Amino acid sequence: MESNNIEYISDCFSNLPQQDINFLNKSKIQVSYLKGETIFKQGAFAPHVLFVNKGLALVYLQVGKSKRININIARKGDYVAFSSVFNKKTYPYSAVSLNDSTFCMIEKEALKEVISRNANFAIQMVSKNNLNESRYLDIINNLSYKQMRGKLASAILYLSSKEFQNENIFQFLSRHDIADFASITVESTVKFLKEFENDKLISLKGKEIIIKNLQGLKALNIRG
């Protein structure tokens, strides 16, 4: 991991007044991570909000010693650990780099100050953050009500959604990762993927998962 001061204006700050851009430039650094490096760890002190300049980050919740729930994948233009701005002293989850990635680490107190005096910027930040709420509700619904096939269908639909259409996301994920998105075992994931392929819902090509029957997969997701 290496870091250096940022000398350019990233997209997330482009609409701010110049004085606030200058202020934030003094309170942020650019950090590069190699594939597989931990970006931050659940429970660690959280002095920063992170903005993804390049690459992909897998965000997950550690549950006990051996189980984890994959929450989402952050990509270019996304904020990670935004909740730390609002009196969160520690990170509520962990993040690991899925590929060689670059992040803008912003001191949360500086960001909070800029948010407080720029209404449009505040709306932009909150809007981006609120997109995660529907994802969290989906996870709760999956854990509470769905059978394993429905959980896996939901995970595949998320990982194949429009936001990742240019990322070729499955090349970065193991079957274990997909299992952790669905909150089922790896063995069940492999089994049901094969069943989905036999049912012509998907096709499997190495690590790639290609949806062949979107409506059928959506119906399975809804039925749970």
C-alpha positions, 0 to 999 in steps of 0.5 A: 500500500502506498499513499501520496497527496492528491494534486487533482480535483476528483469528480466527487468535489468538482461542483464545490466552491474553490475554497472548499476544494482547497480545504478538502485537498489539505484533508485527503490523500490518495491511497493505492491497494493491490488486489486482495489487500484489506482497505479497513477492518470492522471495529477499527478506528474510523477517521476517514470516509473513502471515495473510490477513484479506481477499482472495486472494493468488496464490503462485508460484515464479519459475523462471529469468527468464521461467518461473513456476509458480503454486503455490496461491491463499491466501484468508481464514484462510490463512497465507503464508510460514509456513516463514519461522518455521523458520530461513528467512531469505528468502521461498522464493516470491513472492505477488501480490494478486489483488484488494484484500486485507488481510493481518496481518503478524506478526513471525516471531520473536514468532510462534515464541515464542507457538507454543513455549508453546501446544501447541494453537495450534502444532497448528493452525498446523502443520495449516494448513501441512500442507494445502499438502503435498498441493498441492506433491506434486500439482505435482511429480507433474504436472511429472514424469509428466503430459501437457499435458491431464492437467496442465490438468485438474489445474489446473482441478480445483484452481481449482474445488475446494470451498475456492474455491466462494464466491470466483468464482476465475476472474474474477481469473485470466487464461489465462496464470495458468491456464497457469502453474498447469498448467505449460504454454504459454498457447497450449496452455491455450487449445487444450485448454480448447476441446477440453475444452469440445467433449468436454463436460467444461467450459463456457466463459463469458468468463473463467469455467470451469464443470465439466460432467463432474467424473468425466470431468475427474478421470479425465483427471487420473488418466490424466495 
